[in-house]
Amino acid sequence: MGPWRVVRWHGQGAYGAVYQAVRVRWPHRHPVALKLALFPEDPRFAREAELLSRLRHPCIPRLIGHGDWRHPAGTLHPFLAMQWIEGISLYAWARARNPSSRELLQLLAQLARTLHAIHAAHAVHRDVKGGNILVRSSDDRPFLTDFGSGDYQGSERLTWRSMPPATLPYRSPGASRFAFRFIHEPESHYVAQHSDDLFSLGVTAYRLLTGHYPPTQLPSAEAPAWNPEDAGPWSLQKRNPRVTPLLASLVQRMLSSQPEVRGTAEELAEALELAAARSGSAEDLSLFEALPPRPKRTKPSTQAPLTARVPTGTLGFSSWALGLLLLLWLGRDVFQRAEVSFSRMRSPENASTHDAGSVSVGDTLLTAPNASHRAPPSAGSIALELPPRPLPGQSKPDANNRCPRRGQIAINGGCWVQLAMDADTCEANGEDGYLYKGRCYTPALTPQRQPTSTQGSNASP
């Protein structure tokens, strides 16, 4: 593609595929992240290239080049070559690092400085979230990525919906009120504000600290916004007692329903930096409980089997009861997963409502793969990595590695169904979502046959 040679495929988003590439003449130099448009002449890439060319900041990936690649069919597909970031997403970094309040204050301050640079260029990001923030492994520097949703003053309007593209849980109360009020007026147009980016950063911090999204979505245009200073069950202190008052107050400031309370990105950065500098020893404690150590594997016991030490009658009854309980538990688990999987396949449009209209082209996949870490207990529901072997009741591929039903994918000896949601939304679905190479999957379960009055006839759900 132009002066670049593709090394490997890395991931795919809604509008583009991401590759790692090197220069043809200097293949041993640093690689780049090459984003190729899936649709011919996609105007999003031109706007993203223009926006990135106006930005210079150490926490924004550099735009190295752009151009068009000609498909064998003759169509032109724009591409962007950007700085390759070796790191992991913000939420994964928090799980692996278990940072202190001081470290998080410093990281949020860098992100606020990044937003200040964007706003100073008369632009807005419009999709600030944990999946679009990468933390570099070498120095823990955060990078704000995915400017495909970004906008700048004087840019051409690409969509004619009333609301700009966004990830719904991160939408500000003001934007939500506008959406409720003008949902049936397509000629209306919401103009994203700088304060909307700050609110999204607050949602990101809240979710990092608690594992949950704050209850900020309004049920109607007249509904009162959730007060982040409320001491109820949704407060930061109740969700995570390890959050210090200094950090909690600044996150609450970002989540305020009043844009003027959030202030500017520069004012927020100064407040975060000052809090990190003046904080005491309490800010150096880890934000999450340490994970319990894994039990050590022991050699098989050389003792006599249990049947030699327990009366026969008692053992027979206990084994029967234990087996029955185990079967009941497994049956309930399989039924629940089947119900979730079936409902998602029946309503695929609902699976993407969290990210409706997003114009992300895959920046959340710009990091090299890293070892996975389980979420700490206080982090709430976080998506699981795909298990190395099939789950109980999961469909399995045949000898040719083909799954029994169309749309199922064979991975690690089991059949899976890809969900229409990004990695960030997949994490919000807890145990029902499994991440694999940046995509979200749910297990394809073997249909449970139901007996009928006709012998030899079976009904499947």
C-alpha positions in Angstrom: 0.0 0.0 0.0 2.0 3.0 -1.3 5.4 2.9 0.4 4.2 0.4 3.0 4.5 -3.4 3.1 1.9 -5.2 5.2 3.5 -7.5 7.8 0.3 -9.0 9.4 -3.4 -8.5 9.9 -4.1 -7.1 13.4 -7.8 -6.5 13.7 -11.0 -5.1 12.1 -13.5 -2.4 13.1 -16.8 -1.2 11.7 -15.2 0.8 8.9 -11.6 -0.3 8.5 -9.1 -3.1 8.9 -5.9 -2.6 10.9 -2.5 -4.0 9.8 1.0 -3.8 11.1 3.2 -2.5 8.3 6.8 -1.4 7.6 8.4 0.7 4.9 9.4 -1.2 1.8 12.8 0.5 1.7 13.5 0.3 5.4 11.8 -2.8 6.7 13.8 -2.9 9.9 12.6 0.5 11.2 9.7 1.0 13.5 6.4 -0.5 12.3 3.3 1.6 11.7 -0.4 0.9 12.2 -2.0 0.9 8.8 -5.7 1.4 8.7 -7.5 0.5 5.4 -11.0 1.6 4.7 -13.5 -1.3 4.1 -15.6 0.9 1.9 -14.4 2.6 -1.3 -13.7 6.4 -1.0 -14.8 6.5 2.6 -14.9 10.3 3.6 -14.2 9.5 7.3 -10.6 8.8 6.5 -10.0 12.2 4.9 -11.5 14.0 7.8 -9.5 11.9 10.3 -6.3 12.6 8.4 -7.0 16.3 8.4 -7.8 16.3 12.1 -4.7 14.4 13.0 -2.5 16.6 10.9 -3.6 19.6 13.0 -2.7 17.9 16.3 0.8 17.6 17.9 0.9 16.1 21.3 3.0 13.3 23.0 -0.2 11.4 23.9 -1.7 11.3 20.4 -0.4 8.8 17.8 1.4 10.7 15.0 0.0 10.6 11.5 2.8 9.4 9.4 1.1 9.2 6.0 -2.1 8.6 4.1 -3.1 7.6 0.6 -5.3 5.3 -1.4 -5.0 1.6 -2.2 -6.5 0.3 -5.4 -8.5 -2.8 -5.1 -8.1 -5.4 -7.8 -11.7 -4.6 -8.8 -10.6 -1.0 -9.5 -12.1 0.8 -6.4 -10.0 3.1 -4.3 -9.8 2.5 -0.6 -8.2 5.3 1.6 -5.7 4.3 4.2 -3.9 6.0 7.1 -0.4 5.2 8.4 0.0 6.0 12.1 2.4 5.6 14.9 2.4 2.0 16.3 1.7 2.0 20.1 3.0 -1.1 21.9 0.7 -1.4 24.9 -2.7 -2.4 26.2 -6.0 -0.7 26.7 -6.7 1.5 29.8 -9.0 -1.0 31.5 -6.6 -3.9 30.8 -3.7 -1.8 32.2 -5.7 -1.1 35.4 -6.3 -4.8 35.9 -2.7 -5.7 35.3 -1.0 -2.7 37.1 -3.5 -2.2 40.0 -2.5 1.4 40.3 -2.7 3.8 43.2 -4.9 6.9 43.4 -1.8 9.0 42.8 -0.8 7.1 39.6 -4.4 7.3 38.3 -4.5 11.1 39.0 -1.3 11.5 37.0 -2.6 9.4 34.1 -5.9 11.3 34.0 -4.0 14.6 34.1 -2.1 13.6 31.0 -5.4 12.7 29.2 -6.9 16.0 30.3 -3.8 17.8 28.8 -4.4 15.8 25.6 -8.0 16.9 25.4 -6.9 20.5 26.0 -4.6 20.2 22.9 -7.6 18.9 20.9 -9.9 21.6 22.1 -7.3 24.3 21.4 -7.3 23.2 17.8 -11.1 23.9 17.7 -11.9 20.2 17.6 -13.6 17.5 19.7 -12.9 13.8 20.0 -16.5 12.7 20.6 -15.6 9.1 21.6 -13.4 9.2 24.7 -13.5 5.8 26.4 -11.3 3.2 27.9 -11.1 1.1 24.7 -9.8 4.2 22.8 -7.0 4.8 25.4 -3.8 2.8 25.1 -1.2 2.7 27.8 2.3 2.2 26.4 4.1 -0.7 28.1 7.6 1.0 28.2 6.6 4.1 30.3 2.9 3.9 31.1 2.1 6.9 28.9 -1.6 7.0 27.8 -2.4 7.6 24.2 -5.8 8.8 23.0 -6.7 7.0 19.8 -9.5 6.6 17.3 -10.2 10.0 15.9 -12.7 8.6 13.3 -15.5 10.1 15.4 -13.7 13.4 15.8 -14.8 16.7 14.4 -13.3 20.1 14.0 -14.5 23.6 13.2 -15.3 24.0 9.5 -15.4 20.3 8.7 -17.9 18.8 6.3 -20.9 17.1 7.9 -20.8 13.4 7.0 -24.0 12.2 8.5 -27.5 13.7 8.7 -28.7 12.2 11.9 -29.6 14.5 14.8 -26.9 13.0 17.1 -23.3 12.6 16.2 -21.7 9.1 16.5 -20.9 8.2 20.1 -20.8 5.2 22.5 -24.0 5.6 24.5 -22.9 4.9 28.1 -20.4 7.8 27.7 -22.9 10.4 26.4 -23.3 13.5 28.5 -26.6 14.4 30.1 -26.9 17.5 27.8 -26.5 15.3 24.7 -29.0 12.8 26.1 -31.6 15.5 26.7 -31.2 16.7 23.1 -31.6 13.2 21.8 -34.8 12.6 23.7 -36.2 16.0 22.8 -35.5 15.9 19.1 -35.5 12.2 18.3 -38.3 12.7 15.8 -36.8 15.8 14.1 -34.1 14.6 11.8 -33.3 18.2 10.7 -32.0 19.0 14.2 -28.3 18.6 14.8 -26.5 18.4 18.1 -23.1 20.1 18.2 -20.7 18.3 20.5 -19.1 20.5 23.1 -15.7 20.4 24.8 -17.4 19.6 28.1 -18.8 16.4 26.5 -15.3 15.0 26.1 -14.6 15.8 29.8 -17.8 14.0 30.8 -16.7 10.9 28.8 -13.4 11.0 30.6 -15.3 11.0 33.9 -17.3 7.9 32.8 -14.1 6.2 31.8 -12.5 6.9 35.3 -15.7 5.8 37.1 -15.8 2.6 35.2 -12.2 1.9 35.7 -12.6 2.4 39.5 -15.8 0.4 39.9 -16.2 -1.9 36.9 -19.7 -0.3 36.2 -21.0 2.5 34.1 -22.6 5.4 36.2 -26.4 5.7 35.9 -26.2 8.8 33.7 -28.5 7.9 30.9 -31.8 9.8 31.2 -35.2 7.9 30.8 -36.8 11.1 29.4 -36.0 14.6 28.4 -37.4 15.9 31.8 -35.7 13.3 34.0 -33.2 14.7 36.6 -29.6 13.7 36.0 -27.9 11.5 38.5 -25.9 13.5 41.0 -22.4 12.1 41.3 -22.1 13.6 44.8 -25.0 11.4 46.0 -23.8 9.2 48.8 -26.1 6.4 47.7 -25.2 2.9 46.4 -23.8 4.3 43.1 -21.2 6.6 44.9 -17.6 6.0 44.2 -16.9 5.5 47.9 -19.6 2.8 48.2 -18.5 1.1 45.0 -14.8 1.1 45.8 -13.9 2.1 49.4 -10.2 2.4 48.3 -10.9 5.5 46.2 -9.5 8.5 48.1 -11.6 11.7 48.6 -9.3 13.7 46.3 -9.7 11.3 43.4 -13.4 10.9 44.0 -14.1 14.6 44.1 -12.4 15.2 40.7 -14.2 12.3 39.1 -17.5 13.7 40.4 -16.5 17.0 38.9 -16.2 15.5 35.5 -19.5 13.7 35.9 -21.4 16.8 36.9 -24.7 17.4 35.0 -23.7 21.1 34.7 -21.1 21.6 32.0 -19.7 24.7 33.7 -18.8 22.7 36.8 -16.6 20.5 34.7 -14.7 23.5 33.5 -12.1 23.4 30.7 -9.7 20.6 30.0 -6.8 22.8 31.1 -8.4 23.6 34.4 -9.1 19.9 35.0 -5.5 19.0 34.2 -4.2 21.5 36.6 -6.6 20.3 39.4 -5.5 16.6 38.7 -1.8 17.5 38.8 -2.2 19.5 42.0 -4.1 16.7 43.7 -1.3 14.2 42.7 1.4 16.5 44.0 -0.4 17.3 47.3 -1.7 13.8 48.0 -0.5 11.9 51.1 0.3 8.3 51.8 -3.3 7.2 51.4 -3.0 8.0 47.6 -0.2 5.5 47.3 -2.3 2.5 48.2 -3.5 0.2 45.4 -7.0 0.9 44.2 -8.1 -2.8 44.0 -7.7 -5.8 46.2 -4.9 -8.1 45.3 -5.9 -11.2 43.4 -5.8 -14.4 45.5 -2.9 -16.7 44.6 -3.7 -19.7 42.4 -3.7 -23.0 44.3 -0.6 -25.1 43.7 -1.0 -28.3 41.8 -0.4 -31.3 43.9 0.5 -34.8 43.0 -2.2 -37.4 43.0 -2.8 -38.8 46.5 -1.3 -42.2 47.3 -3.9 -42.8 50.0 -6.5 -45.5 49.7 -9.6 -44.5 47.7 -12.5 -43.0 49.6 -14.5 -46.2 49.1 -12.1 -48.0 51.4 -12.7 -45.6 54.3 -16.4 -44.9 54.1 -19.3 -47.3 54.6 -20.7 -48.5 51.3 -24.3 -47.4 52.0 -23.3 -43.9 53.0 -21.0 -43.4 50.1 -23.6 -44.6 47.6 -26.2 -42.1 48.8 -23.7 -39.2 49.0 -22.4 -39.8 45.5 -25.9 -40.0 44.1 -26.9 -36.7 45.9 -23.8 -34.9 44.8 -24.1 -36.1 41.2 -27.8 -34.9 41.1 -26.9 -31.5 42.5 -24.0 -31.1 40.0 -26.3 -32.0 37.1 -29.0 -29.5 38.2 -26.4 -26.8 38.5 -24.9 -27.5 35.1 -28.3 -27.7 33.5 -29.3 -24.2 34.9 -26.0 -22.7 33.7 -26.4 -24.1 30.2 -30.0 -23.0 30.0 -29.1 -19.5 31.0 -26.3 -19.2 28.5 -28.6 -20.7 25.8 -31.3 -18.2 26.6 -28.8 -15.3 26.3 -27.3 -16.6 23.1 -30.7 -17.2 21.5 -32.0 -13.8 22.5 -28.9 -12.1 21.0 -29.2 -14.0 17.7 -32.9 -13.1 17.5 -32.2 -9.4 18.1 -28.7 -8.6 16.6 -29.6 -4.9 16.4 -29.8 -4.7 20.2 -26.3 -5.9 20.6 -24.9 -2.8 19.0 -27.0 -0.2 20.7 -24.2 0.7 23.1 -22.1 1.7 20.1 -24.7 2.8 17.6 -23.4 5.0 14.9 -19.8 4.7 15.9 -17.3 5.5 13.1 -14.4 3.8 14.8 -12.1 2.2 12.3 -10.3 -0.1 14.7 -7.9 2.0 16.8 -8.8 -0.1 19.8 -6.8 -2.9 18.1 -3.6 -1.0 17.6 -1.7 -2.7 20.4 0.2 -5.9 20.2 -1.3 -8.8 22.1 -0.4 -9.1 25.8 -1.0 -11.6 28.5 -4.5 -11.4 29.9 -5.3 -10.7 33.6 -8.3 -11.4 35.6 -10.2 -8.4 37.0 -9.8 -7.7 40.7 -12.9 -8.5 42.8 -13.7 -4.8 43.2 -13.6 -4.1 39.5 -17.0 -5.6 38.9 -18.0 -7.5 35.8 -15.3 -7.6 33.2 -15.3 -9.7 30.0 -13.4 -12.9 30.1 -10.7 -14.1 27.8 -11.7 -16.9 25.5 -11.1 -20.2 27.4 -8.5 -22.7 25.9 -11.1 -25.5 25.7 -14.9 -25.8 25.1 -17.3 -24.9 27.9 -19.8 -27.5 29.2 -22.7 -27.9 26.8 -20.9 -26.0 24.0 -21.1 -27.1 20.4 -18.0 -28.5 18.8 -16.7 -28.5 15.2 -16.5 -31.7 13.2 -13.3 -33.4 11.9 -13.0 -30.7 9.3 -13.2 -27.9 11.9 -16.6 -26.8 10.7 -19.4 -25.9 13.1 -22.9 -27.4 12.8 -24.7 -24.1 12.1 -24.1 -21.1 9.8 -22.5 -18.1 11.5 -20.7 -20.2 14.1 -16.9 -20.0 14.3 -14.5 -22.7 15.4 -12.0 -21.5 18.0 -10.0 -23.6 20.5 -12.1 -26.7 19.9 -15.5 -25.1 20.4 -18.0 -23.2 18.3 -18.6 -19.5 19.0 -20.9 -16.7 17.8 -19.4 -13.3 17.2 -21.4 -10.5 18.9 -21.9 -7.1 17.2 -20.1 -5.1 19.9 -16.7 -3.7 20.4 -14.3 -4.9 23.1 -15.3 -2.0 25.4 -19.0 -3.0 25.3 -18.1 -6.7 25.5 -16.5 -6.0 28.9 -19.7 -4.4 30.1 -21.6 -7.7 29.4 -19.6 -9.6 32.1 -19.6 -13.4 32.0 -21.8 -13.5 28.8 -19.0 -12.0 26.6 -15.6 -13.5 25.8 -12.8 -11.5 24.2 -10.6 -13.1 21.5 -8.2 -11.0 19.3 -10.2 -7.8 20.1 -13.6 -9.2 19.2 -16.5 -10.3 21.4 -17.9 -13.9 21.3 -20.5 -15.9 23.1 -20.5 -19.8 23.1 -22.7 -21.6 20.7 -24.6 -24.1 22.8 -25.8 -27.5 21.7 -29.6 -27.4 21.4 -31.3 -29.4 24.1 -33.7 -31.9 22.4 -37.2 -31.9 23.7 -39.2 -35.2 23.7 -42.5 -35.2 21.8 -45.5 -37.5 21.6 -44.1 -38.9 18.3 -41.4 -41.5 18.9 -38.2 -40.6 17.2 -39.2 -37.0 16.6 -37.3 -34.3 18.5 -37.8 -30.5 18.6 -34.9 -28.1 19.0 -35.3 -24.5 20.4 
